Amino acid sequence: MNYAVLKSGGKQYRVSAGDVILIEKIIGESGSKVTFDDIIMMGEGAQIHVEENELKAASVTGEVIEQTRGPKLLIFKKKRRHNYRRKKGHKQDLTAVRIQSIDLIKVATKTTKKETNIKTSEDESIIKDKKKVETKSKAAPKKAEKKTTTNKAAPKTAAKKATQKKVANKE
């Protein structure tokens, strides 16, 4: 059993061939063909397709059955103790679509041949030399001598100057 999950009108629908779905209004007369290209997921039996490359080539084809309207929805606003009551109604425009086919076009994936590199004795000797150079450069770093500095408290000259100014002002 093949099925697909498609996106239409901001909603997602799980469909299979022969299903009739009500979706948000799509322009088209009854009997016209509709193709959905925004496929999120496809399933064929136990196999599930979710890769973007596969889904870009996938499509779901349907036929518009009729343009209809949904049930009336009531919107009622009320603020108690303020004598405020508002009642509005709304009917959503819908389109009934019968799903005819679900197509998954196989996309040929690019296959690259892996080239095998045959190492010669010269290549191996070059690699060994590079490893030796790397190990030598990774020698233990020299320890830096620690400088000992003593932090002495700054002399309290600001306090002395303030007292000298007070004494000068009093005189």
Backbone as JSON, one array per atom type, in Angstrom:
{
  "sequence": "MNYAVLKSGGKQYRVSAGDVILIEKIIGESGSKVTFDDIIMMGEGAQIHVEENELKAASVTGEVIEQTRGPKLLIFKKKRRHNYRRKKGHKQDLTAVRIQSIDLIKVATKTTKKETNIKTSEDESIIKDKKKVETKSKAAPKKAEKKTTTNKAAPKTAAKKATQKKVANKE",
  "N": [[0.84, -1.17, 0.0], [0.74, 2.08, -1.0], [1.47, 5.29, 0.26], [1.34, 8.81, 1.0], [2.52, 11.78, 2.58], [1.36, 14.91, 2.36], [1.61, 18.48, 1.94], [-0.61, 21.11, 2.23], [-2.15, 24.22, 2.15], [-1.12, 24.96, 4.65], [-1.51, 22.78, 6.23], [-1.08, 19.26, 6.95], [-1.57, 16.23, 5.2], [-2.3, 12.78, 5.2], [-2.35, 10.63, 2.6], [-3.61, 8.19, 0.27], [-3.93, 6.36, -2.82], [-7.11, 6.92, -4.27], [-8.32, 8.09, -2.06], [-10.5, 10.6, -0.64], [-10.19, 13.92, 0.09], [-10.71, 16.86, 2.11], [-9.57, 19.97, 1.55], [-8.05, 23.23, 2.09], [-9.28, 25.97, 0.09], [-8.62, 25.57, -3.33], [-7.89, 26.92, -6.46], [-9.85, 25.95, -9.14], [-11.97, 24.11, -11.33], [-14.63, 21.66, -10.97], [-13.59, 18.43, -11.8], [-11.16, 19.14, -12.86], [-7.58, 18.65, -12.98], [-5.23, 18.34, -10.3], [-2.0, 18.89, -9.02], [0.12, 17.98, -6.44], [3.1, 19.08, -5.21], [4.56, 19.47, -2.93], [5.71, 17.34, -1.03], [6.08, 15.59, 1.96], [6.69, 13.11, 3.06], [6.96, 9.72, 1.95], [5.62, 6.43, 1.56], [6.14, 3.05, 0.82], [4.84, 0.2, 1.31], [6.82, -1.44, 3.6], [8.9, 0.22, 3.26], [10.16, 3.47, 3.66], [10.3, 6.74, 2.39], [12.16, 9.56, 2.89], [14.13, 11.24, 2.08], [15.4, 14.26, 0.7], [16.14, 14.44, -2.01], [14.73, 12.36, -3.25], [12.1, 13.09, -2.66], [11.75, 15.53, -3.95], [11.36, 14.83, -6.57], [9.0, 13.51, -6.39], [5.41, 13.31, -6.68], [1.93, 14.0, -6.13], [-1.11, 13.27, -7.59], [-4.33, 14.56, -8.18], [-7.94, 14.87, -8.47], [-10.25, 17.48, -8.76], [-13.22, 17.42, -7.04], [-15.42, 18.93, -6.02], [-16.2, 22.36, -5.16], [-16.71, 23.53, -2.0], [-18.22, 24.5, 1.17], [-17.27, 24.65, 4.59], [-18.56, 23.65, 7.84], [-20.55, 25.99, 9.8], [-18.84, 28.1, 11.94], [-19.07, 29.42, 15.13], [-18.3, 32.49, 16.62], [-18.1, 33.87, 19.66], [-18.02, 36.61, 21.72], [-17.64, 37.87, 24.99], [-17.86, 40.11, 27.69], [-18.09, 40.01, 30.96], [-20.4, 41.59, 33.17], [-20.38, 44.01, 31.82], [-22.19, 44.33, 29.86], [-21.48, 43.45, 27.27], [-21.62, 41.79, 24.39], [-20.84, 39.89, 21.57], [-21.55, 38.32, 18.53], [-20.42, 36.34, 15.97], [-20.19, 34.66, 12.81], [-18.63, 32.11, 10.79], [-17.67, 30.58, 7.76], [-15.59, 28.25, 6.27], [-14.0, 28.16, 3.1], [-13.74, 25.31, 1.13], [-12.15, 22.63, -0.71], [-12.96, 19.66, -2.29], [-11.04, 16.88, -2.98], [-10.14, 14.12, -4.94], [-7.76, 11.68, -4.64], [-5.7, 10.49, -7.16], [-3.24, 9.32, -8.04], [-0.04, 8.36, -6.76], [3.15, 9.28, -7.28], [6.49, 8.28, -7.46], [9.34, 9.21, -8.67], [12.21, 7.65, -9.6], [15.35, 8.81, -8.8], [18.43, 8.92, -10.29], [21.26, 8.25, -8.51], [24.45, 9.72, -8.05], [27.27, 7.81, -8.49], [30.45, 7.32, -7.28], [33.63, 6.17, -8.19], [35.91, 4.6, -6.13], [39.2, 5.33, -5.92], [42.02, 3.34, -5.68], [44.88, 3.74, -3.81], [48.14, 2.87, -4.31], [50.78, 2.31, -2.28], [54.11, 3.08, -2.52], [57.49, 2.11, -1.79], [58.95, 4.42, -1.59], [57.06, 6.39, -0.99], [56.3, 5.5, 1.55], [58.67, 5.9, 2.98], [58.86, 8.67, 2.9], [56.63, 9.39, 4.39], [57.36, 8.33, 6.88], [59.56, 9.95, 7.48], [58.3, 12.44, 7.76], [56.77, 11.94, 10.03], [58.78, 11.64, 11.94], [59.84, 14.23, 12.02], [57.63, 15.62, 12.98], [57.38, 14.5, 15.55], [59.73, 15.4, 16.73], [59.33, 18.14, 16.73], [57.34, 18.3, 18.52], [58.46, 18.33, 21.04], [58.96, 18.6, 24.58], [57.86, 21.66, 25.91], [59.9, 24.41, 27.01], [60.23, 25.34, 30.4], [59.01, 28.32, 31.58], [60.65, 30.9, 33.34], [59.56, 31.89, 36.5], [58.6, 35.06, 37.42], [59.15, 36.85, 40.25], [57.25, 39.07, 41.9], [56.6, 41.58, 44.21], [53.79, 42.9, 45.63], [53.41, 45.96, 46.83], [51.73, 47.96, 49.18], [50.21, 50.97, 48.21], [51.42, 54.19, 49.15], [49.76, 56.17, 51.61], [49.08, 58.86, 50.61], [47.08, 60.47, 49.74], [45.24, 60.75, 51.82], [46.76, 62.15, 53.65], [47.19, 64.55, 52.29], [44.6, 65.54, 52.17], [44.04, 66.08, 54.85], [45.91, 68.05, 55.28], [44.92, 70.11, 53.68], [42.54, 70.71, 55.0], [43.47, 71.74, 57.37], [44.78, 73.99, 56.43], [42.65, 75.47, 55.48], [41.26, 76.09, 57.79], [42.93, 77.89, 59.03]],
  "CA": [[0.0, 0.0, 0.0], [1.51, 3.31, -1.1], [0.86, 6.47, 0.85], [2.19, 10.0, 1.01], [2.12, 12.87, 3.45], [1.54, 16.12, 1.57], [1.34, 19.73, 2.64], [-1.46, 22.01, 1.44], [-2.88, 25.18, 2.97], [-0.59, 25.01, 6.0], [-1.83, 21.54, 6.95], [-0.51, 18.04, 6.39], [-2.57, 15.19, 4.97], [-1.8, 11.47, 4.81], [-3.25, 10.18, 1.54], [-3.26, 7.07, -0.6], [-4.72, 6.42, -4.05], [-8.54, 6.7, -4.08], [-8.84, 8.85, -0.92], [-11.12, 11.9, -0.87], [-9.82, 14.8, 1.2], [-11.17, 18.25, 2.09], [-8.45, 20.86, 1.8], [-8.4, 24.64, 1.91], [-9.68, 26.23, -1.29], [-7.68, 25.61, -4.45], [-8.59, 27.39, -7.66], [-10.05, 24.9, -10.13], [-13.35, 23.66, -11.45], [-14.77, 20.23, -10.73], [-13.1, 17.64, -12.91], [-9.8, 19.54, -13.25], [-6.48, 17.93, -12.33], [-4.41, 19.09, -9.35], [-0.77, 18.19, -8.69], [0.75, 18.43, -5.21], [4.54, 18.82, -5.28], [5.15, 19.63, -1.61], [5.57, 16.05, -0.37], [6.93, 15.53, 3.15], [7.12, 11.74, 3.28], [6.26, 8.71, 1.16], [5.82, 5.08, 2.04], [5.78, 1.94, -0.06], [4.91, -0.98, 2.15], [7.66, -1.23, 4.77], [9.95, 1.17, 2.91], [9.76, 4.87, 3.84], [11.18, 7.69, 1.7], [12.17, 10.89, 3.49], [15.25, 12.0, 1.56], [14.97, 15.41, -0.1], [16.33, 14.17, -3.44], [13.63, 11.52, -3.71], [10.82, 13.77, -2.5], [11.64, 16.61, -4.93], [10.87, 14.23, -7.8], [7.72, 12.87, -6.12], [4.21, 14.14, -6.83], [0.63, 13.36, -5.9], [-2.06, 13.81, -8.55], [-5.71, 14.42, -7.74], [-8.99, 15.48, -9.3], [-11.17, 18.3, -7.97], [-14.59, 16.91, -7.1], [-16.32, 20.08, -5.89], [-15.86, 23.47, -4.28], [-17.75, 23.52, -0.98], [-17.93, 25.29, 2.36], [-17.31, 23.86, 5.81], [-19.64, 23.98, 8.78], [-20.47, 27.32, 10.36], [-18.18, 28.21, 13.23], [-19.55, 30.59, 15.85], [-17.35, 33.23, 17.44], [-18.89, 34.63, 20.63], [-17.2, 37.37, 22.65], [-18.42, 38.41, 26.08], [-17.17, 40.65, 28.85], [-19.13, 39.99, 31.99], [-20.73, 42.81, 33.93], [-20.23, 45.22, 31.0], [-23.21, 44.25, 28.81], [-20.76, 43.37, 26.01], [-21.77, 40.48, 23.75], [-20.73, 39.95, 20.11], [-21.67, 36.99, 17.94], [-20.09, 36.3, 14.54], [-20.08, 33.32, 12.25], [-17.62, 31.97, 9.74], [-17.63, 29.32, 7.02], [-14.34, 28.14, 5.53], [-14.11, 27.61, 1.75], [-12.99, 24.06, 1.02], [-12.14, 21.93, -1.98], [-12.92, 18.21, -2.16], [-10.12, 16.34, -3.99], [-9.95, 12.66, -4.95], [-6.37, 11.37, -4.99], [-5.66, 9.49, -8.22], [-2.0, 8.54, -8.08], [1.14, 8.81, -6.02], [4.28, 8.93, -8.15], [7.84, 8.48, -6.95], [10.27, 9.02, -9.79], [13.53, 7.28, -9.09], [16.42, 9.71, -9.22], [19.7, 8.2, -10.34], [22.25, 8.88, -7.64], [25.79, 9.68, -8.61], [28.18, 6.9, -7.82], [31.84, 7.63, -7.59], [34.53, 5.04, -8.02], [36.99, 4.87, -5.2], [40.5, 4.98, -6.48], [42.9, 2.74, -4.68], [46.23, 4.26, -3.87], [49.16, 1.87, -4.01], [51.92, 2.98, -1.69], [55.43, 2.53, -2.89], [58.44, 2.21, -0.69], [59.37, 5.81, -1.48], [56.0, 7.09, -0.28], [56.36, 5.1, 2.95], [59.83, 6.53, 3.61], [58.53, 10.09, 3.06], [55.68, 9.47, 5.5], [58.11, 8.09, 8.12], [60.36, 11.15, 7.74], [57.4, 13.48, 8.25], [56.39, 11.6, 11.4], [59.92, 11.93, 12.8], [59.93, 15.68, 12.16], [56.53, 16.02, 13.84], [57.65, 14.12, 16.93], [60.77, 16.26, 17.23], [58.77, 19.46, 16.97], [56.44, 18.2, 19.65], [59.25, 18.17, 22.25], [58.39, 19.3, 25.73], [58.22, 23.08, 25.9], [60.73, 24.84, 28.13], [59.47, 25.99, 31.45], [59.33, 29.73, 31.7], [61.02, 31.28, 34.71], [58.53, 32.68, 37.14], [59.07, 36.31, 37.96], [58.53, 37.12, 41.55], [57.03, 40.48, 42.16], [55.86, 41.8, 45.45], [52.88, 44.03, 45.53], [53.44, 46.78, 48.03], [50.59, 48.85, 49.28], [50.55, 52.35, 47.83], [51.44, 55.07, 50.33], [48.5, 56.88, 51.81], [49.36, 60.29, 50.48], [45.83, 61.2, 49.51], [44.65, 61.07, 53.11], [47.59, 63.18, 54.26], [46.95, 65.81, 51.58], [43.27, 66.02, 52.55], [44.12, 66.66, 56.18], [46.68, 69.3, 55.18], [44.04, 71.13, 53.11], [41.59, 71.09, 56.04], [44.2, 72.56, 58.34], [45.05, 75.27, 55.77], [41.38, 76.18, 55.37], [40.89, 76.56, 59.12], [43.8, 79.0, 59.4]],
  "C": [[0.89, 1.24, 0.0], [0.74, 4.44, -0.44], [1.85, 7.6, 0.81], [1.63, 10.98, 2.03], [2.43, 14.15, 2.69], [1.13, 17.33, 2.38], [0.53, 20.63, 1.72], [-2.21, 22.92, 2.4], [-2.41, 25.24, 4.4], [-0.91, 23.79, 6.83], [-1.2, 20.36, 6.23], [-1.58, 16.97, 6.31], [-1.87, 13.9, 4.59], [-2.8, 10.89, 3.82], [-2.71, 8.93, 0.87], [-4.21, 7.15, -1.8], [-6.19, 6.08, -3.74], [-9.13, 7.47, -2.91], [-9.49, 10.15, -1.39], [-10.81, 12.76, 0.34], [-10.43, 16.18, 1.0], [-10.0, 19.13, 2.48], [-8.89, 22.3, 1.65], [-8.52, 24.94, 0.43], [-8.5, 26.32, -2.25], [-8.47, 26.05, -5.67], [-8.66, 26.26, -8.68], [-11.5, 24.47, -10.15], [-13.41, 22.17, -11.2], [-14.39, 19.47, -12.0], [-11.68, 18.01, -13.33], [-8.76, 18.8, -12.41], [-5.69, 18.87, -11.43], [-3.18, 18.24, -9.03], [-0.18, 18.81, -7.43], [2.23, 18.05, -5.28], [5.22, 18.9, -3.93], [4.9, 18.36, -0.79], [6.56, 15.99, 0.79], [7.5, 14.13, 3.34], [6.33, 10.82, 2.37], [6.58, 7.33, 1.71], [5.33, 4.08, 1.02], [5.93, 0.66, 0.76], [5.72, -0.68, 3.4], [8.75, -0.19, 4.51], [9.42, 2.61, 2.99], [10.79, 5.76, 3.16], [11.05, 9.05, 2.36], [13.31, 11.76, 2.98], [14.77, 13.1, 0.62], [15.08, 15.14, -1.6], [15.17, 13.35, -4.0], [12.31, 12.28, -3.69], [10.65, 14.94, -3.47], [11.06, 16.08, -6.24], [9.48, 13.61, -7.62], [6.57, 13.85, -6.33], [2.97, 13.3, -6.56], [-0.36, 14.06, -6.82], [-3.48, 13.54, -8.04], [-6.66, 15.11, -8.69], [-9.94, 16.24, -8.38], [-12.58, 17.74, -8.15], [-15.57, 18.07, -7.04], [-15.68, 21.15, -5.0], [-17.0, 23.58, -3.27], [-17.35, 24.43, 0.17], [-18.08, 24.39, 3.58], [-18.46, 24.26, 6.7], [-19.45, 25.38, 9.35], [-19.84, 27.26, 11.75], [-18.65, 29.5, 13.88], [-18.43, 31.19, 16.71], [-18.17, 34.11, 18.36], [-17.96, 35.28, 21.63], [-18.1, 37.94, 23.73], [-17.49, 38.93, 27.16], [-18.23, 40.78, 29.94], [-19.19, 41.32, 32.74], [-20.5, 44.11, 33.14], [-21.25, 45.26, 29.87], [-22.57, 44.23, 27.42], [-20.87, 41.95, 25.48], [-21.71, 40.66, 22.25], [-20.76, 38.53, 19.57], [-21.41, 37.1, 16.45], [-20.01, 34.86, 14.1], [-19.07, 33.3, 11.12], [-17.74, 30.6, 9.09], [-16.38, 29.31, 6.16], [-14.61, 27.56, 4.13], [-13.19, 26.41, 1.63], [-13.09, 23.5, -0.39], [-12.06, 20.44, -1.7], [-12.08, 17.66, -3.32], [-10.04, 14.83, -3.83], [-8.53, 12.38, -5.44], [-6.37, 10.24, -6.02], [-4.4, 8.65, -8.19], [-0.93, 9.2, -7.24], [2.34, 8.33, -6.81], [5.59, 9.25, -7.46], [8.79, 8.16, -8.08], [11.64, 8.75, -9.2], [14.57, 8.22, -9.67], [17.72, 8.93, -9.16], [20.71, 8.94, -9.48], [23.62, 8.72, -8.26], [26.65, 8.73, -7.79], [29.59, 7.23, -8.24], [32.68, 6.4, -7.31], [35.65, 5.44, -7.07], [38.29, 4.4, -5.83], [41.37, 4.44, -5.36], [44.29, 3.29, -4.89], [47.2, 3.16, -3.44], [50.38, 2.61, -3.5], [53.2, 2.28, -2.12], [56.35, 2.7, -1.69], [58.92, 3.65, -0.5], [58.32, 6.62, -0.7], [56.05, 6.77, 1.22], [57.52, 5.77, 3.67], [59.56, 8.03, 3.84], [57.6, 10.28, 4.26], [56.41, 9.28, 6.83], [58.94, 9.32, 8.49], [59.49, 12.27, 8.32], [57.0, 13.21, 9.7], [57.51, 11.91, 12.37], [60.03, 13.43, 13.06], [58.83, 16.17, 13.11], [56.8, 15.68, 15.3], [58.74, 14.98, 17.52], [60.21, 17.64, 17.56], [57.81, 19.47, 18.15], [57.18, 17.98, 20.97], [58.65, 19.01, 23.36], [58.81, 20.76, 25.72], [59.03, 23.43, 27.15], [59.87, 25.55, 29.14], [59.93, 27.43, 31.56], [59.64, 30.04, 33.15], [59.92, 32.18, 35.28], [59.17, 33.92, 37.73], [58.35, 36.57, 39.26], [58.44, 38.61, 41.74], [56.22, 40.61, 43.43], [55.01, 43.04, 45.27], [52.87, 44.78, 46.85], [52.23, 47.7, 48.02], [51.04, 50.27, 48.94], [50.53, 53.22, 49.08], [50.16, 55.89, 50.41], [48.74, 58.38, 51.78], [48.08, 61.09, 50.31], [45.2, 61.63, 50.82], [45.43, 62.19, 53.79], [47.33, 64.54, 53.62], [45.6, 66.39, 51.99], [43.31, 66.68, 53.92], [44.9, 67.97, 56.16], [45.81, 70.42, 54.63], [43.05, 71.63, 54.15], [42.25, 72.04, 57.05], [44.44, 73.94, 57.74], [43.78, 76.09, 55.67], [40.95, 76.77, 56.71], [41.7, 77.8, 59.51], [43.44, 80.21, 58.64]]
}
